[in-house]
């Protein structure tokens, strides 16, 4: 949608401090009344926006006269032209203007959530790229980057910044850190030049971080975090791509796989970054249905809560909207974990954005209960933006008192009682859906067994499928349910003997046991098979990948009838012809 700012306003904040709002709006007397209402409400709720409006008054008046998209593009064009000593000051001016324009477009309903976060992410991409290009050029000019010549700085001379997290997914909020992994393509350099090249890229990365992060009289651009790189306690701030690949192939953990769902080359040598992520794809996306990710993600959730002291009952005052129960991170974990489970088999699930990820999962039948999470995610992000926008603070906590909630409600143009009720309901709903996925319930107690059955079960720890501690841990959650369902078989003792054969024949257990843990209906299935078709159970112990097809399709749907199956078979055969 295009058109002047004023013609697209759909809402406006109320000034929590009317005098401050009126003071700021007075400088924009020539603006239409609906624009002045937005400006007054924004300044009357946010000291940060009020300060930006006063500092950038002339620019803002011109920007509001036309489409905000045109004003945004003009800012980016100015940043593209920045060089040398002017870069730091120019980037900070650009940050002020983009933050102000995006904030007002957000508050006025002129831009959607995706347009707001997209504008902030474009700024972060461009700022990072200009910093790399400028600093690489300086190293080349000093003769400190072996083998690089004039013009190589345009692509970072092989250096690339990989945007992670919200930046990678084009989801930056107002006070986000930018999470970057900085790498260089070692194949561009002779072996004898490797150490000198790495030293140069380490210097560039440190200077880039300072250029973006340092607070000056002009403000700052983005706080920059490099700690998502492999083993950050011992590795340099810029690694060779080969070193990073070796780390992920041998030591990469589930959380690092999930983090790379959103990974995106954003600055420097974009083409080299794309090739690097293509090579890393087998690490991120496994060919089998990977249900071990559920337990890993759940453990991570618990560690975050423990570290941030987020246990206990929830109350709105001071609640962490990002990391707390029912918050943004719960929705992101829910989405990314399901993507990790099934994305190796279905490339259409390999998307970076949280909302589009949920939409794909729902469409593919992997998250039938997740529809409300899309609306809740958007609502949570909108509140998060307001909380951060008040004073440009990197916070995700809701106000700690009644006055703070009254300010937040005014900032959103909502009634405070209605806002609190709506927020409580959303937090409860998100917690219910996500907790049901990650921790669906406590395991039942192990049932009493006969002496003969106990002798069989006692052998299980010696089987190959249970040789790892991880397999033992997961099977410990599955075992009581398995034994309980065996007890309900027509001939429990015989069924146990066949299940014993199934377990004995498994070459490995972690993935299959995790699948049983997440899909208890599979336990019923394998018990039924062991009871009625033991040879099939033996086959499945050697070909457990068959269970992927059971989970990934409509195996457990209602019986369609012979006629429907005949018709479906005919369609398949016709396609083959």
Helices and strands as residue ranges (DSSP letters): G 5-8, H 18-25, G 26-28, H 33-45, H 47-55, H 57-64, H 68-80, H 86-107, H 113-141, G 152-158, E 159-164, H 165-168, E 178-184, G 186-188, G 191-193, H 194-213, E 224-225, E 238-240, H 241-251, H 254-259, G 260-262, E 264-268, H 270-284, H 292-307, H 328-342, G 347-349, H 354-363, H 371-389, H 402-412, H 416-438, H 451-459, G 460-462, G 464-466, H 469-487, H 492-505, H 510-518, H 521-532, H 534-542, H 546-552, H 562-576
